[in-house]
Amino acid sequence: MPQDEPQPQPGRRRTRLYALTDGRTAAAHTVLTMDTTITAATGADVDGGLPTEWQEILAMCAPPGGRAVAEIAARMNIRLTPMTLLLGELADRGLIHHRPPLAVAETTDVHLLMRIRDSLARI
């Protein structure tokens, strides 16, 4: 084989993006942003004949935790737009739950932060 030809990569082959999204370029019902938190639905059938990528997402987002859309895309090495389409399909099928990111007011309670700081200082 000449040196100029690309060599096949060892390991698992990934499905082409257009096949994963069935050629869709927009979500049907569920719109997700890159900072939306995704959690697999309790009892989601991970081994029930789902595409490999879907199984990976469900395993990665097992409850009680969850991951942001951007983190899932980065870990799976899939661009953000196709990932949001895949996750939208999973949400439409009831396999995942999603929640928007916390509002700034929910994460910046100054009094709570001061109590935590004071408690840590006493330790």
Buried (B, 14 or more C-beta within 10 A) or exposed (E): EEEEEEEEEEEEEBEEBEEBBEEBEEBEEBEBEBEBBBBBBEEBEBEEEBEEBBBBBBEBBBEEEBBBBBBBBEEBEBEBBBBBBBBBBBBEEEBBBBEEEEEEEEEEEEEEEEEEEEEEEEE
